[in-house]
Amino acid sequence: MNKELIDLAYITTMIDIACGVPLYEIEKEIKKEELKEEYEVCAGMLRALKKSKYISIRNLNKIIRDEH
């Protein structure tokens, strides 16, 4: 597994969510990536999606700053 690719997909997805991309759009993108068999990308996106459901936008932005 490519950890760098997972981390890149995670932080990119967190930024998308913080910028207001609807979660259903993220879910659609995950399905597209899964069809392309980009499982590392899916893993990073899923991690971001799950994490974002339980935190505020302020905390989301803090996570992005800390991990970027």
C-alpha positions as a Python dict, from the first residue, in 0.01 Angstrom:
ca = {
    (1, 'M'): (0, 0, 0),
    (2, 'N'): (122, 350, -87),
    (3, 'K'): (91, 555, 233),
    (4, 'E'): (186, 880, 58),
    (5, 'L'): (-102, 840, -188),
    (6, 'I'): (-344, 763, 96),
    (7, 'D'): (-227, 1070, 289),
    (8, 'L'): (-253, 1291, -20),
    (9, 'A'): (-609, 1175, -89),
    (10, 'Y'): (-694, 1228, 278),
    (11, 'I'): (-567, 1585, 301),
    (12, 'T'): (-709, 1678, -40),
    (13, 'T'): (-1050, 1546, 60),
    (14, 'M'): (-1034, 1727, 394),
    (15, 'I'): (-964, 2051, 208),
    (16, 'D'): (-1256, 1984, -28),
    (17, 'I'): (-1488, 1925, 266),
    (18, 'A'): (-1365, 2240, 444),
    (19, 'C'): (-1431, 2437, 125),
    (20, 'G'): (-1790, 2319, 119),
    (21, 'V'): (-1795, 2027, -121),
    (22, 'P'): (-2107, 1827, -28),
    (23, 'L'): (-2040, 1488, 131),
    (24, 'Y'): (-2254, 1314, -132),
    (25, 'E'): (-2014, 1447, -398),
    (26, 'I'): (-1722, 1298, -206),
    (27, 'E'): (-1907, 966, -189),
    (28, 'K'): (-1962, 974, -566),
    (29, 'E'): (-1591, 1038, -619),
    (30, 'I'): (-1502, 745, -395),
    (31, 'K'): (-1719, 518, -610),
    (32, 'K'): (-1549, 647, -927),
    (33, 'E'): (-1205, 581, -779),
    (34, 'E'): (-1315, 235, -671),
    (35, 'L'): (-1423, 152, -1027),
    (36, 'K'): (-1075, 257, -1143),
    (37, 'E'): (-933, 28, -871),
    (38, 'E'): (-754, 319, -702),
    (39, 'Y'): (-793, 166, -358),
    (40, 'E'): (-531, 382, -186),
    (41, 'V'): (-715, 695, -301),
    (42, 'C'): (-1041, 544, -175),
    (43, 'A'): (-883, 470, 162),
    (44, 'G'): (-767, 829, 206),
    (45, 'M'): (-1098, 973, 95),
    (46, 'L'): (-1295, 741, 322),
    (47, 'R'): (-1077, 832, 618),
    (48, 'A'): (-1144, 1201, 557),
    (49, 'L'): (-1515, 1144, 507),
    (50, 'K'): (-1550, 948, 830),
    (51, 'K'): (-1343, 1194, 1031),
    (52, 'S'): (-1530, 1498, 898),
    (53, 'K'): (-1868, 1369, 1011),
    (54, 'Y'): (-1776, 1417, 1377),
    (55, 'I'): (-1587, 1746, 1386),
    (56, 'S'): (-1663, 2113, 1334),
    (57, 'I'): (-1535, 2319, 1042),
    (58, 'R'): (-1303, 2504, 1281),
    (59, 'N'): (-1147, 2176, 1396),
    (60, 'L'): (-1138, 2053, 1036),
    (61, 'N'): (-935, 2358, 937),
    (62, 'K'): (-700, 2301, 1233),
    (63, 'I'): (-643, 1941, 1123),
    (64, 'I'): (-564, 2056, 770),
    (65, 'R'): (-312, 2311, 898),
    (66, 'D'): (-149, 2061, 1132),
    (67, 'E'): (-122, 1782, 874),
    (68, 'H'): (-37, 1990, 569),
}
